[in-house]
């Protein structure tokens, strides 16, 4: 017994000695060109091969430092978002790797440091490779789970112009959103500005239903973005929630493509936004390989799977393919992106949507309006800058009479990226009609510029209503991928709508039928009627499918 006490004292002394031997790492992050201090995201990892992580604090009483510590399987996200002030970290003696990032428009900076018994001071310089706001493009993340009080720090550190926290989060049917309020304080009803071009839209609701009453039974999720007052209604019914959200000027976001009820709520609620990148796409490894695999479009060869389930690219294609099918059915949702930062191991804005404001002054109201107009692209890395003949690309729907001959689609523009672009793909009515592997030109600052297509004369002939979009794939040295995907642009001829393929309609019908059967003993007849309404919507498309 006495021996154990001696051992405990020895251990305690050892621990105290280790604490006493810890030295200070002091530092600051600056813009490489202007020399100004920058807010940013900082990782501190031991360089001894042991996956040990450490967190910094602000060294200035006027500064802020917010620790983010999330892990899921092999995916680890352990960082501190720092305001534009000096930082300090107390570290045991040893070697460390510092990694600093700020959103998508700065190159990642890494620095090796060794800490001994004396304070160490470092200055890390971040190099901006593109300035999208100067070109009229402003970024946003429409799905986060963070306390509103943290977000002024986060939007600046991540250079996110717009962020939508889920301040109310409902997981049980028929529950009033007020009962799912996340923040204890009253929710502001107007935007909060971290600075003139970085804003928080604080009043948003996520209905993410995992239980029907007391029964564990997953339905899915839908986001209400930018509401003006509490929604005094649970879900289902679907239509009533959609009508109240629209009365308040809010947008409806599908949140994720693979939810059980996504094919139902898209036509019934007339959803506004579709996430082309969602909260399962992370900075670290893709982990949700088998999640909702049962809902997959199993006979679609473009949705890649392996023995464990979805690959990362397969998960993306699953979302894209379903989006294309819904567009062809006339459900013209506009693209968005969300991370669910706060829940998952991913930084805020890792997936983000850029919205084109042109020469107009940034305001949250204008940004949300342009988002809903589809003047946007979604990215996890590359910047996809489409151009029209006058230098500005028109995302809005164009209507005209059907011509006697053919029209030619010949998109122009550039892709700017941190790494080489592997391929550029042109999608027309959901079909891959052109793939190029263009040559990227390295710029003096190290980033790459890639022409959309090698020849301006490259084009696609069409003689009927259509929509088109461009996507590109960037390959990182690690083997991971990043991508960008434009919003669809439409050419409508009067009396001749775009038609879905029979395979697209059959998949959506199958999903509706499976959900009606799965919920037959769980939902009421009135609630199932909305499912049947969606089923009849898709059945009606089968009559004219190609």
VMD Tcl script that draws the C-alpha trace (Angstrom):
set ca {
  {0.00 0.00 0.00}
  {2.84 2.36 1.01}
  {4.68 1.51 -2.23}
  {1.67 2.57 -4.29}
  {1.55 5.88 -2.44}
  {5.23 6.47 -3.19}
  {4.62 5.64 -6.84}
  {1.67 8.04 -6.96}
  {3.77 10.83 -5.48}
  {6.54 10.12 -7.98}
  {4.03 10.24 -10.85}
  {2.55 13.47 -9.52}
  {6.00 15.05 -9.22}
  {6.75 13.92 -12.78}
  {3.54 15.45 -14.06}
  {4.23 18.72 -12.24}
  {7.77 18.77 -13.58}
  {6.46 18.29 -17.13}
  {4.02 21.14 -16.63}
  {6.74 23.36 -15.20}
  {9.01 22.57 -18.14}
  {6.38 23.62 -20.69}
  {7.52 26.62 -22.72}
  {5.58 29.29 -24.50}
  {5.15 29.39 -28.23}
  {4.20 32.91 -29.23}
  {3.23 33.90 -32.70}
  {1.25 35.96 -35.12}
  {-0.24 35.41 -38.56}
  {0.27 38.08 -41.20}
  {-0.60 38.70 -44.81}
  {2.50 37.99 -46.90}
  {1.94 41.04 -49.10}
  {0.50 43.75 -46.85}
  {2.06 42.62 -43.58}
  {-1.24 43.09 -41.76}
  {-2.27 40.64 -39.07}
  {-4.88 38.15 -40.23}
  {-7.53 36.05 -38.50}
  {-7.02 32.41 -39.42}
  {-7.32 28.75 -38.43}
  {-4.30 27.26 -36.63}
  {-3.31 23.60 -36.13}
  {-0.50 22.64 -33.72}
  {0.58 19.02 -33.99}
  {3.51 17.22 -32.42}
  {6.08 16.19 -35.02}
  {7.05 12.97 -33.25}
  {4.57 10.85 -35.22}
  {2.14 10.52 -32.33}
  {-1.04 12.37 -33.39}
  {-0.90 14.79 -30.47}
  {-2.69 18.09 -30.90}
  {-2.44 21.34 -28.97}
  {-4.49 24.52 -28.95}
  {-3.51 28.16 -28.88}
  {-4.99 31.07 -26.93}
  {-5.10 34.73 -27.78}
  {-2.20 36.70 -26.34}
  {-4.22 39.92 -26.50}
  {-7.12 40.61 -24.10}
  {-8.98 42.15 -27.05}
  {-8.52 39.03 -29.17}
  {-10.39 35.75 -29.36}
  {-9.40 32.12 -29.83}
  {-11.99 29.36 -30.17}
  {-10.98 25.72 -29.88}
  {-12.60 23.20 -32.23}
  {-12.08 19.55 -31.30}
  {-14.00 16.90 -33.23}
  {-13.08 13.39 -34.36}
  {-14.90 10.57 -36.10}
  {-13.04 7.36 -36.93}
  {-9.90 8.43 -38.83}
  {-11.19 11.92 -39.47}
  {-9.76 14.41 -36.99}
  {-10.34 18.17 -36.88}
  {-8.49 19.86 -34.02}
  {-7.82 23.55 -34.54}
  {-8.19 27.02 -33.10}
  {-9.80 29.88 -34.97}
  {-7.92 33.04 -34.10}
  {-8.77 36.69 -34.38}
  {-6.23 39.06 -35.95}
  {-4.14 39.25 -32.77}
  {-0.99 37.51 -31.48}
  {-1.45 34.00 -30.07}
  {0.26 31.93 -27.43}
  {0.42 28.19 -26.71}
  {2.05 26.37 -23.80}
  {3.80 23.26 -25.14}
  {6.00 20.53 -23.68}
  {9.53 20.47 -25.10}
  {9.64 18.96 -28.56}
  {9.16 19.55 -32.27}
  {5.86 20.74 -33.71}
  {4.22 21.36 -37.06}
  {2.15 24.51 -37.32}
  {-0.42 24.61 -40.11}
  {-2.33 27.80 -40.87}
  {-5.26 28.19 -43.26}
  {-7.79 30.90 -43.98}
  {-10.74 29.80 -46.09}
  {-10.18 29.04 -49.76}
  {-8.36 32.13 -51.03}
  {-5.04 31.80 -49.19}
  {-2.37 29.15 -49.68}
  {-1.84 26.82 -46.73}
  {1.24 27.73 -44.69}
  {3.21 25.25 -42.60}
  {6.13 25.82 -40.30}
  {8.26 23.53 -38.16}
  {9.24 24.76 -34.70}
  {11.16 23.31 -31.79}
  {10.25 24.27 -28.25}
  {12.74 23.79 -25.41}
  {12.95 25.62 -22.10}
  {12.76 29.15 -23.50}
  {9.90 30.97 -25.25}
  {9.81 30.69 -29.04}
  {8.34 33.36 -31.29}
  {7.15 32.76 -34.85}
  {5.54 34.83 -37.60}
  {3.56 32.85 -40.15}
  {2.81 34.55 -43.45}
  {-0.26 33.65 -45.48}
  {-0.16 34.23 -49.22}
  {-3.42 35.13 -50.93}
  {-3.76 33.53 -54.36}
  {-7.13 35.00 -55.35}
  {-9.47 37.72 -54.10}
  {-13.00 36.74 -55.01}
  {-14.74 39.66 -53.30}
  {-12.81 42.07 -55.53}
  {-14.38 40.24 -58.47}
  {-17.87 40.52 -56.96}
  {-18.11 36.96 -55.57}
  {-18.94 36.41 -51.88}
  {-18.84 33.06 -50.07}
  {-21.24 31.38 -47.68}
  {-21.94 28.26 -45.62}
  {-25.68 27.66 -45.23}
  {-25.51 24.97 -42.55}
  {-23.50 25.24 -39.32}
  {-24.10 24.17 -35.72}
  {-22.21 26.74 -33.68}
  {-23.19 29.14 -30.93}
  {-24.00 32.54 -32.41}
  {-21.54 34.12 -29.97}
  {-18.63 32.22 -31.61}
  {-19.39 33.12 -35.18}
  {-17.93 36.62 -35.44}
  {-14.59 34.94 -34.74}
  {-15.28 32.06 -37.14}
  {-16.47 34.00 -40.20}
  {-13.36 36.19 -40.11}
  {-10.95 33.32 -39.49}
  {-12.52 31.34 -42.35}
  {-13.13 34.41 -44.57}
  {-16.79 33.45 -44.90}
  {-18.97 36.34 -45.98}
  {-22.22 34.63 -44.93}
  {-22.99 31.95 -42.37}
  {-26.27 30.39 -41.26}
  {-26.26 28.77 -37.78}
  {-29.09 26.35 -36.98}
  {-30.30 28.27 -33.93}
  {-33.31 25.93 -33.65}
  {-32.88 22.20 -34.17}
  {-35.83 19.82 -34.04}
  {-35.37 16.02 -34.11}
  {-38.86 14.74 -33.17}
  {-42.04 15.05 -35.27}
  {-44.64 17.69 -34.40}
  {-42.21 19.52 -32.09}
  {-42.28 23.32 -32.10}
  {-38.88 24.71 -33.14}
  {-38.76 26.90 -30.02}
  {-38.33 23.69 -27.97}
  {-35.25 22.90 -30.03}
  {-33.58 26.24 -29.49}
  {-29.81 25.80 -29.34}
  {-28.74 29.16 -27.90}
  {-30.21 30.01 -24.47}
  {-30.29 33.71 -25.32}
  {-33.07 35.20 -27.48}
  {-32.27 34.76 -31.16}
  {-31.62 38.03 -33.02}
  {-33.89 38.60 -36.01}
  {-31.50 40.76 -38.04}
  {-28.03 40.00 -39.40}
  {-24.97 40.37 -37.17}
  {-21.89 41.90 -38.79}
  {-18.36 40.83 -37.86}
  {-17.23 43.53 -40.28}
  {-18.90 45.20 -43.29}
  {-18.47 42.14 -45.57}
  {-18.74 39.22 -43.10}
  {-22.18 38.53 -41.63}
  {-24.15 36.01 -39.58}
  {-27.81 35.31 -40.37}
  {-28.86 34.15 -36.88}
  {-32.47 32.93 -37.21}
  {-32.63 29.52 -38.91}
  {-34.31 26.19 -38.18}
  {-33.31 22.63 -38.94}
  {-36.00 19.99 -38.90}
  {-33.91 16.80 -38.74}
  {-36.36 14.08 -37.83}
  {-34.98 10.93 -36.20}
  {-38.09 10.05 -34.17}
  {-41.79 9.91 -34.97}
  {-43.29 10.59 -31.56}
  {-41.62 8.15 -29.20}
  {-40.65 5.74 -31.99}
  {-37.11 5.89 -33.35}
  {-37.72 6.31 -37.06}
  {-35.68 8.49 -39.44}
  {-37.43 10.72 -41.96}
  {-34.80 13.27 -42.97}
  {-33.90 16.93 -42.79}
  {-34.83 20.30 -44.25}
  {-33.37 23.71 -43.37}
  {-35.31 26.97 -43.08}
  {-32.88 29.80 -43.80}
  {-33.28 33.46 -42.96}
  {-36.62 33.46 -41.15}
  {-37.93 36.58 -39.41}
  {-39.72 35.04 -36.43}
  {-40.24 31.64 -34.78}
  {-42.03 28.99 -36.82}
  {-44.95 27.96 -34.64}
  {-45.47 24.63 -36.35}
  {-43.93 21.18 -36.18}
  {-43.27 18.84 -39.07}
  {-45.03 17.04 -40.71}
  {-47.12 18.35 -42.41}
  {-44.62 19.47 -45.02}
  {-46.65 22.02 -46.95}
  {-47.67 24.04 -43.91}
  {-44.04 24.52 -42.89}
  {-43.07 25.51 -46.43}
  {-45.90 28.04 -46.67}
  {-45.01 29.68 -43.36}
  {-41.30 29.81 -44.23}
  {-42.04 31.53 -47.53}
  {-44.39 33.99 -45.86}
  {-41.37 35.11 -43.85}
  {-39.10 35.33 -46.88}
  {-37.04 32.31 -45.83}
  {-35.46 29.74 -48.17}
  {-35.90 25.96 -47.96}
  {-32.69 23.95 -48.22}
  {-32.80 20.14 -48.74}
  {-29.69 19.77 -46.51}
  {-28.64 16.40 -47.98}
  {-29.53 14.36 -51.06}
  {-29.62 10.92 -49.45}
  {-32.24 11.45 -46.75}
  {-35.17 9.05 -46.95}
  {-37.71 11.78 -47.64}
  {-35.65 14.02 -49.97}
  {-37.49 12.88 -53.15}
  {-40.76 13.66 -51.35}
  {-40.01 17.08 -49.90}
  {-38.43 18.40 -53.12}
  {-41.76 18.56 -55.04}
  {-44.13 18.86 -52.07}
  {-42.32 21.69 -50.29}
  {-40.98 23.11 -53.56}
  {-37.51 23.37 -52.04}
  {-35.38 26.34 -53.11}
  {-31.85 25.04 -52.50}
  {-30.02 21.79 -53.17}
  {-26.61 21.16 -51.51}
  {-24.16 20.06 -54.22}
  {-21.64 19.63 -51.40}
  {-22.86 18.74 -47.94}
  {-21.77 17.96 -44.40}
  {-20.23 14.58 -45.25}
  {-17.47 16.17 -47.35}
  {-14.59 16.95 -45.00}
  {-11.10 18.36 -45.05}
  {-9.94 15.01 -43.65}
  {-10.85 11.50 -44.79}
  {-14.29 10.60 -46.14}
  {-15.89 8.48 -43.40}
  {-19.60 8.01 -44.14}
  {-19.12 5.24 -46.66}
  {-22.12 3.11 -45.71}
  {-24.46 5.83 -44.42}
  {-27.87 5.72 -46.23}
  {-26.40 3.25 -48.71}
  {-29.82 1.60 -48.86}
  {-31.21 4.71 -50.59}
  {-28.57 4.70 -53.30}
  {-29.39 4.77 -57.01}
  {-27.95 1.31 -57.27}
  {-28.02 0.75 -61.04}
  {-26.41 4.10 -61.87}
  {-22.84 3.32 -63.05}
  {-21.64 6.86 -62.32}
  {-22.15 6.43 -58.56}
  {-18.91 4.74 -57.53}
  {-18.88 2.28 -54.64}
  {-16.42 -0.22 -53.22}
  {-16.68 -3.05 -50.70}
  {-17.14 -0.55 -47.84}
  {-19.81 1.55 -49.55}
  {-19.57 4.92 -51.27}
  {-16.26 6.33 -52.34}
  {-15.88 10.08 -51.80}
  {-16.38 10.73 -55.52}
  {-19.27 8.24 -55.55}
  {-20.97 10.16 -52.72}
  {-20.62 13.38 -54.68}
  {-21.95 11.79 -57.85}
  {-24.92 10.39 -55.95}
  {-25.88 13.93 -54.98}
  {-25.19 15.33 -58.44}
  {-27.08 12.61 -60.30}
  {-30.17 13.04 -58.16}
  {-29.97 16.81 -58.67}
  {-29.85 16.36 -62.43}
  {-32.85 14.03 -62.33}
  {-34.85 16.56 -60.31}
  {-33.86 19.43 -62.60}
  {-35.07 17.40 -65.57}
  {-38.37 16.89 -63.78}
  {-38.80 20.66 -63.51}
  {-37.64 21.02 -59.88}
  {-35.27 23.91 -60.49}
  {-33.54 24.13 -57.15}
  {-30.51 26.37 -56.89}
  {-27.20 24.97 -55.59}
  {-25.76 25.60 -52.15}
  {-23.23 24.06 -49.74}
  {-23.09 23.41 -46.00}
  {-20.69 21.75 -43.57}
  {-22.58 21.25 -40.28}
  {-19.43 22.58 -38.63}
  {-20.04 22.24 -34.92}
  {-21.12 18.61 -35.29}
  {-18.69 17.08 -37.77}
  {-14.87 17.14 -38.01}
  {-14.76 19.83 -40.69}
  {-13.98 23.57 -40.66}
  {-16.77 26.01 -41.35}
  {-16.88 26.82 -45.03}
  {-14.78 23.86 -46.18}
  {-17.62 23.34 -48.67}
  {-18.93 26.76 -49.63}
  {-21.12 28.48 -52.18}
  {-19.90 31.62 -53.93}
  {-22.58 34.09 -55.00}
  {-22.10 36.71 -57.72}
  {-23.06 40.23 -56.62}
  {-21.34 41.89 -59.56}
  {-20.58 45.53 -58.78}
  {-23.35 45.80 -56.16}
  {-22.51 46.42 -52.52}
  {-22.54 43.38 -50.26}
  {-25.54 43.03 -47.97}
  {-26.92 39.81 -46.43}
  {-30.29 40.46 -48.08}
  {-28.75 40.87 -51.54}
  {-26.53 37.81 -51.07}
  {-29.50 35.62 -50.14}
  {-31.53 36.97 -53.06}
  {-28.74 36.25 -55.56}
  {-28.25 32.79 -54.02}
  {-31.90 32.09 -54.69}
  {-31.50 33.30 -58.28}
  {-28.78 30.72 -58.89}
  {-25.98 33.19 -59.60}
  {-23.47 30.91 -57.94}
  {-21.07 28.01 -57.89}
  {-20.22 25.46 -55.18}
  {-16.63 24.57 -54.37}
  {-14.31 22.72 -52.03}
  {-11.30 24.34 -53.70}
  {-11.23 25.61 -57.30}
  {-12.80 28.90 -58.39}
  {-15.06 28.38 -61.40}
  {-15.49 31.68 -63.23}
  {-17.88 31.40 -66.15}
  {-18.17 34.26 -68.61}
  {-20.68 35.39 -71.16}
  {-20.07 37.32 -74.36}
  {-20.19 40.61 -72.47}
  {-17.91 39.37 -69.69}
  {-20.77 38.56 -67.31}
  {-22.42 35.17 -67.17}
  {-26.21 35.11 -67.01}
  {-27.50 32.50 -64.59}
  {-31.12 33.52 -65.03}
  {-33.59 31.60 -67.19}
  {-33.78 32.79 -70.79}
  {-36.97 32.26 -72.83}
  {-37.43 32.48 -76.58}
  {-39.18 30.78 -79.43}
  {-37.82 27.52 -80.71}
  {-35.52 28.08 -83.73}
  {-35.81 26.43 -87.12}
  {-32.25 25.13 -86.96}
  {-29.75 24.62 -84.13}
  {-28.27 26.73 -81.38}
  {-24.71 26.25 -80.15}
  {-23.67 26.06 -76.50}
  {-20.05 27.17 -76.07}
  {-19.29 28.10 -72.44}
  {-16.27 30.28 -71.83}
  {-14.37 31.22 -68.72}
  {-11.51 30.14 -66.50}
  {-10.81 28.00 -63.47}
  {-8.32 29.28 -60.93}
  {-6.97 26.78 -58.44}
  {-4.27 26.06 -55.90}
  {-3.42 22.75 -57.61}
  {-3.62 21.38 -61.14}
  {-7.06 20.75 -62.60}
  {-7.43 17.13 -63.65}
  {-10.53 17.49 -65.81}
  {-13.36 19.79 -66.83}
  {-16.81 18.38 -67.60}
  {-19.78 19.87 -69.41}
  {-23.18 18.59 -68.29}
  {-26.25 19.08 -70.51}
  {-29.64 17.91 -69.23}
  {-27.85 15.69 -66.73}
  {-25.64 13.97 -69.30}
  {-21.87 14.27 -69.52}
  {-21.39 15.55 -73.07}
  {-17.78 16.78 -72.98}
  {-14.69 16.06 -70.89}
  {-11.38 17.81 -71.36}
  {-8.04 17.52 -69.60}
  {-6.82 21.06 -70.16}
  {-3.36 22.44 -69.56}
  {-3.13 24.66 -66.52}
  {-0.75 27.63 -66.56}
  {1.11 28.34 -63.36}
  {1.09 31.98 -62.29}
  {3.98 33.89 -60.70}
  {2.34 33.54 -57.26}
  {2.11 29.75 -57.60}
  {-1.59 29.17 -58.35}
  {-2.94 27.82 -61.65}
  {-5.24 29.30 -64.29}
  {-7.07 26.88 -66.58}
  {-9.20 27.77 -69.57}
  {-12.64 26.21 -69.34}
  {-12.19 24.45 -72.66}
  {-9.08 24.46 -74.81}
  {-10.77 25.83 -77.92}
  {-13.33 28.62 -77.93}
  {-14.92 26.89 -80.92}
  {-15.72 23.79 -78.83}
  {-19.43 23.58 -78.38}
  {-22.56 21.47 -78.29}
  {-25.44 21.78 -80.75}
  {-29.00 21.75 -79.43}
  {-32.44 22.43 -80.83}
  {-34.70 22.11 -77.80}
  {-35.03 23.35 -74.24}
  {-32.02 22.50 -72.11}
  {-29.96 23.31 -69.06}
  {-26.23 23.06 -68.69}
  {-23.60 23.22 -65.98}
  {-19.83 22.89 -65.66}
  {-17.92 20.97 -63.03}
  {-14.20 20.45 -62.56}
  {-11.99 18.13 -60.50}
  {-8.74 19.23 -58.84}
  {-6.32 16.56 -57.62}
  {-4.20 17.27 -54.57}
  {-0.67 15.85 -54.13}
  {-2.10 13.65 -51.35}
  {-4.46 11.97 -53.82}
  {-7.58 13.64 -52.38}
  {-9.86 15.56 -54.70}
  {-11.42 19.00 -54.64}
  {-14.12 20.14 -57.03}
  {-16.24 23.04 -58.21}
  {-19.71 22.87 -59.78}
  {-21.56 25.75 -61.39}
  {-25.21 26.51 -60.98}
  {-27.28 25.30 -63.94}
  {-28.19 27.77 -66.67}
  {-31.38 27.26 -68.63}
  {-32.48 27.80 -72.21}
  {-36.25 27.45 -72.44}
  {-38.24 27.25 -75.64}
  {-41.90 28.01 -75.23}
  {-44.09 24.92 -74.96}
  {-41.15 22.51 -75.00}
  {-39.90 21.72 -71.46}
  {-36.83 19.66 -70.64}
  {-37.72 15.98 -70.31}
  {-36.19 13.51 -67.83}
  {-34.95 10.08 -68.86}
  {-37.01 7.07 -67.95}
  {-34.24 5.83 -65.64}
  {-34.30 9.12 -63.73}
  {-38.05 9.02 -63.22}
  {-38.09 5.35 -62.31}
  {-35.51 5.92 -59.59}
  {-37.52 8.77 -58.05}
  {-40.74 6.73 -58.27}
  {-39.01 3.78 -56.63}
  {-37.81 5.96 -53.76}
  {-41.32 7.34 -53.19}
  {-42.87 3.87 -53.24}
  {-40.26 2.56 -50.79}
  {-40.91 5.46 -48.42}
  {-44.69 5.03 -48.56}
  {-44.28 1.37 -47.67}
  {-41.72 2.10 -44.92}
  {-43.93 4.75 -43.30}
  {-47.32 3.09 -43.75}
  {-47.58 2.00 -40.13}
  {-45.83 5.07 -38.72}
  {-47.29 8.21 -40.29}
  {-50.93 9.26 -40.41}
  {-53.03 9.07 -43.58}
  {-52.88 12.85 -43.94}
  {-49.10 12.76 -43.68}
  {-48.81 9.88 -46.14}
  {-50.98 11.84 -48.57}
  {-48.05 14.21 -49.12}
  {-45.86 11.23 -49.99}
  {-48.47 10.05 -52.49}
  {-48.61 13.55 -53.98}
  {-44.87 13.34 -54.67}
  {-45.31 9.87 -56.18}
  {-48.00 11.15 -58.56}
  {-45.79 14.09 -59.51}
  {-43.04 11.74 -60.71}
  {-45.48 9.32 -62.33}
  {-46.75 12.23 -64.38}
  {-43.20 12.80 -65.66}
  {-42.92 9.21 -66.83}
  {-45.49 9.85 -69.58}
  {-43.18 12.25 -71.41}
  {-39.80 10.83 -70.35}
  {-37.23 10.11 -73.02}
}
mol new
graphics top color blue
foreach p $ca { graphics top sphere $p radius 0.5 }
foreach p [lrange $ca 0 end-1] q [lrange $ca 1 end] { graphics top cylinder $p $q radius 0.2 }
display resetview
